[in-house]
Amino acid sequence: MHEEAGNGSPPQPRQFRTVGCGARGAGCVTRLAGFGMALGGANHIRTPVLFGESWAEGIGTGILMIAIGVVAVFAGARMSRFGRRHTARLIKDPSLLEPRSYILYLRPFDLDDRLHEVKPAAARNPLRRMWTPLSRTFEEDMVLSLRWKLRSRVVAVGRPGERLPLSGARRFYLPLDGWKPTVGALIREARLVVLATGTSEGTLWEFTEAVRLLPPERLLVAVFTDAADYDRFRRAAQVHFAARAAESEGREAARLAGMRWPDYPPLKKPDALTSRVVGLQGLIAFGPAWEPEFVRLDPTAVRALSDLGRLHKIMRQQVNPVIRRVRSRLSEDSGAANGSVIPPTRPSRSASRDTDTPARGPE
């Protein structure tokens, strides 16, 4: 997760709430104006006589207005996204977080840039689609889904040196030297740790700490890479775990030495045209004895009339069952800690349908 440490603390982002609120408001107005411009252009094409134009003039004017409207909509979305970075709330002192009150999201920092450009899928419900921001990022959608399904806020370490935090998980910033004790303590006290695969030393250390400190139900691995990159991570993790096991003893050493990562699942129909998913590729959850379960997002395993319908079927049939199992195990773990078993809550079908864990649609 962390690059090589230097001396001193990383600078805190300089946020200006006035700038953020202004950019969000201007973005909203620009999107509405662009939408109106595009509708006006379509009207010019359909009924040029109403505007005193010939058929050819109406077509040309309508196409120009639609193009300007589309550009305005996307420009407004970027303005709103920029504004939310200025208004994103930060955590000044992560040591004040209540134990088991948060989900800790750890990832290689270069993943932020890639996911920031990934657009989450639109909701199927038309009313929900109307109030869902067009500018919402993949991380914002993922965080919203985790908060809704697991009833815990999502926090993350901010990237050292970034000028503005990305919106989504609430960031906190750590010194470049001596960050490991803080992250280790946060891993131990998190309700759930969501770890994205990677091969940097920091990421491998975080995986080792998570396996060493947590029961299996409190770790969820997110895979955003293809099979080749995942295999590189798996080999590096095995080497790192073996080295750490040699330095440990007892159950901890046995757990690290016995940890095995699953193979990257193949597609059901590798030659199908709808075989590519952008963004989240799969999830790895663990059973009571650390037996891994790799669920890959496979668009070839479901049938639908459209890419959007296929995506929502992937969520319902492949991803949501994993999240439900994680929620159930977390509830059992919480109940065991309190001396009783708390039955997991079950959201309504409409809520489950509209708050799927996000991934970009098949392309």
N, C-alpha and C positions, 0 to 999 in steps of 0.2 A: 504494500500500500504506500509506504513512504519511500521517497528517494533517499539517497545517501545524506546522512545528517551533516550539517555544518555547525557553526558556532552561533549562539544566540537564538532568539525566538523569531518565528516568522511574523512579518507585519500583519496587523489586523486589517481586513478590508475596510475601505472608507465608503460607507453608505450615506446617502443623502435621501432622507425619506421624502422631502419635498420633490426632488427630482423623480423619485420612483413613482409617487402618486401622480405627478404630472404626466410622466411617460405612459402610465397605465390608462389614464383618462384620455390622453391624446390617441393612444392606440385603439381604444374602444370607439372613439368618434371616427377615426380614419377607417376602421373596418366597416362601420355602419354606412359611412359615405361611399365606400367602395362597393358595398352590396347594393346600395341604391343606384349607383352609377351603372353597375352591370345590369340591373333590372331595367333601367331606362334604355340601355343599349339594346336589350332584347326587344323592348317595345318599339324602338325605331325600326328594327328589322321586320317586325310583324306588321306594323301599320305606318309606313313612311308617309302616307297621304295626310295623316293627321298633323304632321309637322311641316307640311308644305314642301316635301322633298320628293324627288323622283325615286323610283325603285332602287336604282343603282346608288344614289346618294344615301338613301336610308340604310342600305346594306353596309356601305363604307362607314357611315357615322356610327351605326350600331356596333360594328366590330371594334372600332376604335374605343367606344365607351366601355364595352365589355373588357377590353384589354386593360384600360386604365383602372377599371373597377377591381379586376383581379390583382393587379399590382398593388393597389391601395389596401386590399384585404390582407395580403401577405406582409406589406410594410407595417400595417397596424398590428399584426400579430407579433412581429419582431419588436416593435416598440413596447408592447405589453409585456413581453418576455423580459426585455431589458429592465422595465420598471419593477417587475417582481423581484429581480435580483437586488435592487436597492431597498426594497421593503421586506426582504426575507429576514425572519427573526433568527438571531444567533444565541448560542448558549455561552455565557461568559465563563462559567466555572463548571465543568462536567462532573467534578467531585460532588456537587450538590444534587445530582440526579438520584431520585429514589430507586433503591434496588427493585428489580423486576417491574419497573414502570415504563421501560422503553425497549425498543427494538434497535439494535446496533447494526448499522449498515456499513460494511467494510469492503473496499474494492481497490484495485489499482487506479491511481489517479488519472491515468490516461483514458480510462473508460468513461470518465465524465464528459470529455470532449465528443466521444463517439455517440453516447446516448443523448447528448443535448440536441443532436440533429435528427434523432429518430422521433417520428410523430406517432403517438399512440393511436390505436384504433378508435373510431368513433363509436359511441353508444348506439345500440339498436333502437332504444326508446327515443322517438322523435322529440318529446318534451325534454328529456335529459340531454339530448344532443344540442338543443337550443341554448341551454345555459352552461354547457361545458365549453371552456375557453378554447378557441381555435389554436391559441398559442401554447397550450399545455405541452410540456415536455414528457418524455418517457419516464424520467425519475419522478416528476410530480404525480403522474398517474399511478406509478408503482407504490409510492408512499401513501397516496390516498387509499388505494386498495388495501394495503397492509394495515393502515390505521382502522379502516372500516371492519375488516374481517377479524383482526386480532386485538382490536381495542387497545392499542398502545401507540404512542408517538414514536416516530422514527428519527434517530439522530445519527450523525456521521462526522468523521474528522474532516475538517476543511483542508483543501489543498494549500500547502504552504506557498505564499507569494501570490496567490490569485488576487486580482484587483477587486472582484466582487464575488460573493458566494453564489452558487447556483441555487435556484429555488427547488424545493422538494424536501429532502431530509434537513432537519435543523442542524447547522454546522457549529462546531467548536474548533478552536485552533490550539495546537500544541507546539511547544518548542522543538526545534529540529534535533536537539540533543535531549535524551532522557524521556522520549515519548512512550517507550515500551511499558514502564510501570503503570502509567495512566491507562493506556489501552488494555493492558492485561487486567486491571481492576474493573474496567468497564465491561470487558468480555465476561468476567466472572459474575457480575451483578445484572447482566442483561436478561430480560425475559426471553429474548430470542436474538441470535446473531445470524444475520444474513451476509454471507461471504461470497464475493465474486472471485472466480478462479483467476490466477495469474502466476507468473514465475519470478517476480521480483523477490528479493530477500525479505522485505517487509511483509509482503503478502504471505509467503511461506511461513514466516514466524507467526503470523496471526492464525493461520490454519493450525499450526502446532499447538499454540496456546488454547485455541478453541477446543481441540480434541482432548487436550490435557486437563482443562478446567471444567468443561461442561458435560452434563449428561447428553446423550445423543439426541433427545427430543428438542433440545434448545439450539440446534445448529441446522441451518438450511443453506445449501450451497446453490448459488445461481451461476449458470453457465451461459456466457454470452459469446463464446468462441466456437470455431468449427472443430472438427474431429482432430485435425493435426495440432492445433494449439492446445486442445484439451489433453492430448497425449503427452505433449511437452510438460504441461503442468503436472500431470499424474506421475511422470518419471521424476521430475524435480521434487515433488512432494514426498515420494517414497524415499529418496535419498535424504531429504531433510529430516523426515520422521525417524529414519534409521539412526542418523547421527545423534538426534536428541534422545532416542531410546538408550543409546550406549552411555549417555551421561546420566540417565535416570535409573531408578530401581523400583522394584515392586510392581504394583498394578499399573502405575503410570508407564513404566517401561514396556510392560506387556501390551498395554493398549496401543502405544505408539508403534511398536514393532509389528503388531498384528493388523494395523490399519491397512485396508485394501480399497482402492478406488475402482469403481465399476467401469466397464467398457463404454464407449460412446455408442448409444443404440443406433442401429441403421434405420433408415426410413422403411416404411412398410412397402412403398412402391417407389424405389429410387429413380425410375425412369419417367415418372409422372411429371407433367409440366408444372404443377403446383407443388414444387418440392423445396421452395426456399422461404425461410422466415427471417426477417430482419429484426434484430434486437435480442430478446431473450430466446435462447435455444433450448434450455431445459433446466430442471430442478433436481437436486439430489437431497433426499431426506434419509434419515437413519432410523433403523429399528432399535429395540431395547438393547441388543448386543452389538451395536454399531454396524449392523448389516445395511449396506447402502442400497437405495432404490433410485435409479436414474430415470426420470420421466422426461422424454424428449418431446418438444412441441413438433408434432408431425402432421403437416397439412394433408399428406397423402392418406392418412388413416381415417379421415372423415369425409363425408359427402355434403355438399351444399351448392346452391345455385349461384352464389357470388362469393368473392373473396372475403367480404365482411361476414357473411353467414358462416363461412368455413372457419374464420378466426374465432368467432364466438363459440362455435362447437368445440374447437381446440381448448378453449378456456373451460368450458363446462365439463368436457369428458376427460381431459388430461391434466390440467393445472388445478382446477378447483378441488378435485379429490385429494391432491397432495396437501393443499392448504387446510382442508378440513381435518385431515389426519394430524397435521402439525398442531392445529388448534385444540383438537381433542387431547393430544398427548401433553400439551402445555397445561390444559385444565387439570388433567390427572396429576401432573407434577406439582401444580399449585395446591391441589387438594391434599396430596400426600404431605406437603410441607406444613399444611395447617391441620393435619390430623383427620381430614375428611376428603371425600371425593366430590369435586364440583362438576356437575354435568355441563358439557360444553353447550354454549348457546347456538341456536340454529337460526340464521337469518331467513327472512321470507324469500320465496322463489324469485320475486321481482328484484329484490335487493341483490341477491346472489347473481342474478343475470346481468345486472347493470354495473356491478363493481368488480368485474373480473380482473384478475392479476394481468397487467398489461403486457402485450407484445405487439410488435408491428405486424400488419397483415401480410399474407403470402404475396409474393411477387413473382 
